[in-house]
Amino acid sequence: MISEDNKNFTMTMLNSTTPIPGDGGSGGGGCPPVRSQLEGAILPPVITIDVILGLLGNIVALWIFCFKLKAWNPNNLFLFNLVIADFLALVSLPLRIDDFLRGHWVFGDGLCRINLFLMYSNRSASIALMTVVAIYRYFKVVHPHHRFSRMTKRKAAYVLLFVWLLVISLWAPILANNHIKGSNNSTLCLYLTSSLTILVKMHRIVVVLEFIIPLAMLLFCSIRISSFLRQRQMGKLEKGRKAMRVCNTIVAVYIVCFLPTMVTTIGLRVIRSYRPQDCATLYTFTKLTIVSLGLNFLNSALDPILYVFSSSMFRKALCSSLPHFLRCSQDAGDAEMTASSTETQSTTQQELKSVGTDRGNEAM
């Protein structure tokens, strides 16, 4: 038989990140609870890797944005806020890793509320900001004269203010409610508890909407940019290639990090509703769902790749900060092109000056 602690541990894993209904692993129709060995073996190391890679990449990105970037535009403002969202989400994960390893929460009610709020709100902010970056690229390429593509830094700040207020308002109820369940060594920090039915329903709606709506927008932007460039035979232009790289990177990161959890969660609910006696299939989807949870915060580790693709200013600042032997070849190429252009311009000016002098002499 599985112990009560193991059952509570399974409940913690399944409820902490994704809205899986039920009692934390027990199936409908009398299926015994799923053992917690898989959760304890897979999630802590996977999320630890997410945290290490994500913090390294985002600390470097913060350093570039704060100390190396000399010029700002709306795109860089969007990316900088994406760095902040990813960083705060990653900072919240070590406490959750400790919770997974112990099998219970030891940090009290206050940190429980803050931890859940940081996890959910900054994940939503990260998704929203990736979508904003893709939409901005879409307008820059397909509708270059639209006011959205020609927005000032002030208007970009208004867009960012709207995104953050929307995200905070959606997840602020977490801070207003107690999410501690149990007592002593079996204390759990759960957002999805039966005593908060309204919040649970709201959470499930928000999770579905924050996946479906951004994914639809990302796919639309990517397809429309590709179609626009192909129709006008502009695929070889650097601006077009750059926009395609940005949108394709965002779509790829989004699908890799969030699609598995959404698919397995929906599959699990369907099985619970229509095949509650099929314990083998139920266990398979439960395990797949648990494994897919580790991908949820992988986007915070992959987003630094987006910064390199999306911002030429960020890329050049990063390249110039590296040791000489590690500098980007493109950076060297840009330097050569700049030097060549300067030399050509200087030669042209000298020739014009010489022509003007000769004409002056002829006039005399």
C-alpha positions as CSV (number, residue, x, y, z in Angstrom):
1,M,0.0,0.0,0.0
2,I,1.1,3.6,-0.7
3,S,1.6,5.7,2.4
4,E,-0.4,8.8,3.1
5,D,2.7,11.0,2.7
6,N,3.3,9.5,-0.8
7,K,-0.3,10.3,-1.7
8,N,0.0,13.9,-0.4
9,F,3.3,14.2,-2.3
10,T,1.6,13.1,-5.5
11,M,-1.2,15.6,-4.9
12,T,1.4,18.4,-4.5
13,M,3.1,17.5,-7.8
14,L,-0.1,17.3,-9.8
15,N,-1.7,20.4,-8.4
16,S,1.2,22.8,-8.1
17,T,1.6,23.6,-11.7
18,T,-1.3,22.3,-13.8
19,P,-5.0,21.9,-13.2
20,I,-5.5,18.2,-13.0
21,P,-8.7,17.2,-11.3
22,G,-9.1,14.5,-8.8
23,D,-7.4,13.5,-5.6
24,G,-3.8,13.8,-6.8
25,G,-3.3,10.6,-8.7
26,S,-6.1,8.3,-7.8
27,G,-8.2,7.4,-10.7
28,G,-11.9,7.4,-11.1
29,G,-13.8,4.2,-10.7
30,G,-11.6,2.7,-8.0
31,C,-8.2,2.9,-9.6
32,P,-5.5,2.9,-6.8
33,P,-3.3,6.0,-6.4
34,V,-0.3,6.4,-8.7
35,R,3.0,5.9,-6.9
36,S,5.1,9.0,-6.4
37,Q,8.5,7.5,-7.4
38,L,8.3,9.0,-10.9
39,E,7.5,12.5,-9.7
40,G,10.3,12.5,-7.1
41,A,12.8,11.1,-9.6
42,I,12.0,13.2,-12.6
43,L,10.6,16.6,-11.6
44,P,13.3,17.9,-9.2
45,P,16.3,17.3,-11.5
46,V,14.5,18.6,-14.6
47,I,13.3,21.7,-12.9
48,T,16.7,22.2,-11.4
49,I,18.2,22.2,-14.9
50,D,15.6,24.7,-16.0
51,V,16.5,27.0,-13.1
52,I,20.3,26.7,-13.6
53,L,20.2,27.3,-17.4
54,G,17.5,29.9,-17.1
55,L,19.2,31.9,-14.4
56,L,22.5,31.9,-16.3
57,G,21.0,33.0,-19.5
58,N,18.7,35.6,-18.0
59,I,21.4,37.1,-15.6
60,V,23.6,37.6,-18.7
61,A,20.6,39.1,-20.5
62,L,19.9,41.5,-17.6
63,W,23.5,42.6,-17.6
64,I,23.4,43.3,-21.3
65,F,20.2,45.2,-21.1
66,C,21.2,47.2,-18.0
67,F,24.9,48.0,-18.7
68,K,25.7,47.3,-22.4
69,L,22.7,48.3,-24.4
70,K,23.1,52.0,-25.4
71,A,19.9,52.5,-27.4
72,W,16.4,51.4,-26.6
73,N,13.4,50.8,-28.9
74,P,10.0,49.2,-28.3
75,N,11.3,45.8,-29.2
76,N,14.0,46.0,-26.6
77,L,11.6,47.2,-24.0
78,F,9.3,44.2,-24.7
79,L,12.3,41.8,-24.4
80,F,13.6,43.5,-21.2
81,N,10.3,42.9,-19.6
82,L,10.3,39.3,-20.8
83,V,13.7,38.9,-19.0
84,I,12.2,40.2,-15.8
85,A,9.2,37.9,-16.0
86,D,11.4,34.9,-16.7
87,F,13.8,35.8,-13.9
88,L,11.0,36.1,-11.3
89,A,9.5,32.9,-12.4
90,L,12.8,31.1,-12.1
91,V,13.5,32.6,-8.6
92,S,10.3,31.1,-7.4
93,L,11.2,27.5,-8.4
94,P,13.8,26.5,-5.8
95,L,11.2,26.6,-3.0
96,R,9.0,24.3,-5.2
97,I,11.9,22.0,-5.8
98,D,12.4,21.7,-2.0
99,D,8.7,21.0,-1.6
100,F,9.0,18.2,-4.2
101,L,12.0,16.6,-2.5
102,R,10.6,16.8,1.0
103,G,7.0,15.9,0.1
104,H,5.6,18.7,2.2
105,W,5.8,22.5,2.5
106,V,7.9,23.9,5.3
107,F,8.0,27.7,4.5
108,G,4.7,28.8,5.9
109,D,1.6,30.5,4.5
110,G,3.1,33.8,3.5
111,L,5.8,32.3,1.3
112,C,3.3,29.8,-0.1
113,R,1.2,32.6,-1.4
114,I,4.1,34.6,-2.8
115,N,5.6,31.4,-4.4
116,L,2.4,30.5,-6.2
117,F,1.8,34.1,-7.3
118,L,5.3,34.4,-8.8
119,M,5.0,31.1,-10.5
120,Y,1.6,31.6,-12.2
121,S,1.8,35.4,-12.8
122,N,5.2,35.5,-14.3
123,R,4.6,32.4,-16.5
124,S,1.5,34.2,-17.8
125,A,3.5,37.4,-18.3
126,S,6.2,35.5,-20.2
127,I,3.6,34.0,-22.5
128,A,1.9,37.4,-23.1
129,L,5.2,39.2,-23.8
130,M,6.3,36.5,-26.3
131,T,3.0,37.1,-28.1
132,V,3.5,40.9,-28.0
133,V,7.0,40.5,-29.6
134,A,5.6,38.3,-32.4
135,I,2.7,40.7,-33.1
136,Y,5.1,43.6,-33.1
137,R,7.3,41.8,-35.7
138,Y,4.2,41.0,-37.7
139,F,3.2,44.7,-38.0
140,K,6.7,45.8,-38.8
141,V,6.9,43.5,-41.8
142,V,3.3,43.2,-43.1
143,H,1.9,46.6,-42.0
144,P,5.0,48.8,-41.7
145,H,2.9,52.0,-41.8
146,H,0.5,51.0,-39.1
147,R,0.7,53.0,-35.9
148,F,1.5,49.8,-33.9
149,S,4.6,49.2,-35.9
150,R,5.7,52.9,-35.6
151,M,5.0,53.2,-31.9
152,T,7.2,55.3,-29.6
153,K,8.9,54.1,-26.5
154,R,6.2,55.8,-24.5
155,K,3.4,53.8,-26.3
156,A,5.4,50.6,-25.8
157,A,5.5,51.4,-22.1
158,Y,1.7,51.7,-22.1
159,V,1.4,48.3,-23.8
160,L,3.7,46.8,-21.1
161,L,1.7,48.5,-18.3
162,F,-1.5,46.9,-19.7
163,V,0.1,43.4,-19.9
164,W,1.4,43.6,-16.4
165,L,-1.9,44.9,-14.9
166,L,-3.9,42.2,-16.7
167,V,-1.6,39.4,-15.5
168,I,-1.5,40.7,-11.9
169,S,-5.3,41.2,-11.8
170,L,-5.8,37.6,-13.0
171,W,-3.5,36.1,-10.3
172,A,-3.9,38.6,-7.4
173,P,-6.5,36.4,-5.7
174,I,-3.7,34.0,-4.9
175,L,-2.3,36.5,-2.5
176,A,-5.6,37.0,-0.7
177,N,-6.3,33.4,0.2
178,N,-4.7,30.7,2.3
179,H,-3.4,27.8,0.3
180,I,-1.9,25.7,3.1
181,K,-3.5,22.3,3.6
182,G,-2.8,19.7,6.2
183,S,-0.6,19.9,9.3
184,N,2.8,19.0,10.7
185,N,4.9,17.0,8.2
186,S,2.1,16.6,5.7
187,T,1.5,20.4,5.2
188,L,0.9,21.1,1.5
189,C,1.1,24.4,-0.5
190,L,-1.6,24.0,-3.0
191,Y,-3.5,26.4,-5.3
192,L,-6.0,23.9,-6.5
193,T,-7.9,22.9,-3.3
194,S,-11.5,22.0,-2.9
195,S,-12.1,24.9,-0.5
196,L,-11.4,27.4,-3.3
197,T,-13.8,26.2,-5.9
198,I,-14.2,29.6,-7.7
199,L,-10.4,30.1,-7.9
200,V,-10.0,26.5,-9.2
201,K,-12.5,27.1,-12.0
202,M,-10.9,30.5,-12.8
203,H,-7.5,28.9,-12.9
204,R,-8.6,26.2,-15.3
205,I,-10.2,28.8,-17.7
206,V,-7.1,31.1,-17.6
207,V,-4.7,28.2,-18.2
208,V,-6.7,27.1,-21.3
209,L,-7.1,30.6,-22.6
210,E,-3.5,31.6,-22.1
211,F,-2.5,28.6,-24.2
212,I,-5.1,28.7,-27.0
213,I,-5.2,32.5,-27.7
214,P,-1.4,33.1,-27.8
215,L,-0.8,30.0,-29.8
216,A,-3.4,31.1,-32.4
217,M,-1.9,34.6,-32.6
218,L,1.7,33.2,-32.9
219,L,0.7,30.8,-35.7
220,F,-1.2,33.6,-37.5
221,C,1.8,36.0,-37.3
222,S,4.2,33.4,-38.5
223,I,2.1,32.2,-41.4
224,R,1.1,35.7,-42.5
225,I,4.8,36.9,-42.5
226,S,5.9,33.9,-44.5
227,S,3.0,34.4,-47.0
228,F,3.7,38.1,-47.3
229,L,7.4,37.7,-48.0
230,R,6.8,34.9,-50.4
231,Q,4.2,36.8,-52.4
232,R,6.5,39.8,-52.7
233,Q,9.7,37.7,-53.2
234,M,11.3,39.4,-50.2
235,G,12.4,36.2,-48.5
236,K,16.1,37.0,-49.1
237,L,15.9,40.4,-47.4
238,E,17.5,40.5,-43.9
239,K,14.5,42.2,-42.4
240,G,12.2,39.4,-43.7
241,R,14.5,36.6,-42.6
242,K,14.9,38.2,-39.1
243,A,11.1,38.5,-38.6
244,M,10.6,34.9,-39.7
245,R,13.4,33.7,-37.3
246,V,11.8,35.5,-34.4
247,C,8.3,34.2,-35.0
248,N,9.4,30.7,-35.7
249,T,11.6,30.6,-32.6
250,I,8.7,31.9,-30.4
251,V,6.3,29.3,-31.9
252,A,8.9,26.5,-31.4
253,V,9.6,27.5,-27.8
254,Y,5.9,27.8,-27.1
255,I,5.0,24.4,-28.5
256,V,7.8,22.5,-26.9
257,C,7.2,24.0,-23.4
258,F,3.4,24.2,-23.2
259,L,1.8,21.9,-25.8
260,P,2.7,18.6,-24.0
261,T,1.2,19.6,-20.7
262,M,-2.0,20.8,-22.4
263,V,-2.4,17.7,-24.5
264,T,-1.7,15.3,-21.6
265,T,-3.9,17.2,-19.2
266,I,-6.9,17.2,-21.7
267,G,-6.3,13.5,-22.3
268,L,-6.3,12.8,-18.6
269,R,-9.6,14.6,-18.1
270,V,-11.2,12.7,-21.0
271,I,-10.1,9.4,-19.6
272,R,-11.4,10.3,-16.1
273,S,-14.8,11.3,-17.6
274,Y,-15.3,8.6,-20.2
275,R,-13.1,5.6,-19.3
276,P,-12.7,5.8,-15.5
277,Q,-12.1,2.0,-15.2
278,D,-9.2,2.0,-17.7
279,C,-6.5,2.3,-15.0
280,A,-3.6,1.5,-17.3
281,T,-4.4,4.4,-19.7
282,L,-5.1,6.6,-16.8
283,Y,-1.7,5.9,-15.2
284,T,0.1,6.4,-18.6
285,F,-1.4,9.8,-19.1
286,T,-0.8,10.7,-15.4
287,K,2.9,9.9,-15.8
288,L,3.1,11.8,-19.1
289,T,1.5,14.8,-17.5
290,I,3.9,14.7,-14.6
291,V,6.9,14.4,-17.0
292,S,5.6,17.3,-19.1
293,L,5.4,19.6,-16.1
294,G,9.2,19.9,-16.3
295,L,8.9,21.6,-19.6
296,N,6.6,24.3,-18.4
297,F,9.4,26.5,-17.2
298,L,11.9,25.5,-19.8
299,N,10.8,28.5,-21.9
300,S,12.5,30.8,-19.3
301,A,15.8,29.0,-20.1
302,L,15.2,29.1,-23.9
303,D,14.1,32.8,-24.1
304,P,17.7,34.1,-24.2
305,I,17.9,32.5,-27.7
306,L,15.0,34.7,-28.6
307,Y,16.8,37.9,-27.5
308,V,19.8,37.1,-29.8
309,F,17.5,36.5,-32.8
310,S,15.1,39.3,-32.1
311,S,17.4,42.3,-31.3
312,S,20.4,43.2,-33.4
313,M,21.4,45.7,-30.7
314,F,21.3,43.0,-28.1
315,R,23.3,40.7,-30.3
316,K,26.0,43.3,-31.0
317,A,26.2,44.2,-27.4
318,L,26.6,40.6,-26.4
319,C,29.3,40.0,-29.1
320,S,31.2,43.0,-28.1
321,S,31.3,41.8,-24.5
322,L,32.8,38.4,-25.3
323,P,36.6,37.8,-25.4
324,H,38.1,38.5,-28.8
325,F,38.5,34.9,-29.8
326,L,34.8,34.2,-29.0
327,R,33.3,37.2,-30.8
328,C,30.6,36.6,-33.4
329,S,31.8,36.4,-37.0
330,Q,28.9,38.6,-37.9
331,D,30.2,41.2,-35.5
332,A,33.6,41.1,-37.3
333,G,31.8,41.2,-40.6
334,D,29.9,44.3,-39.5
335,A,33.1,46.0,-38.4
336,E,34.7,45.2,-41.8
337,M,31.7,46.5,-43.7
338,T,31.7,49.7,-41.5
339,A,35.4,50.2,-42.1
340,S,35.0,49.6,-45.8
341,S,32.1,52.0,-46.0
342,T,34.0,54.6,-44.1
343,E,37.0,54.2,-46.4
344,T,34.8,54.4,-49.5
345,Q,33.1,57.5,-48.2
346,S,36.4,59.1,-47.3
347,T,37.8,58.4,-50.8
348,T,34.7,59.8,-52.5
349,Q,34.9,63.0,-50.4
350,Q,38.5,63.4,-51.4
351,E,37.7,62.9,-55.0
352,L,34.9,65.5,-54.9
353,K,37.2,67.9,-53.1
354,S,39.8,67.4,-55.8
355,V,37.3,67.9,-58.6
356,G,36.1,71.1,-56.9
357,T,39.7,72.4,-56.6
358,D,40.4,71.6,-60.2
359,R,37.3,73.5,-61.3
360,G,38.3,76.4,-59.1
361,N,41.7,76.5,-60.7
362,E,40.1,76.4,-64.2
363,A,37.8,79.3,-63.3
364,M,40.8,81.4,-62.3
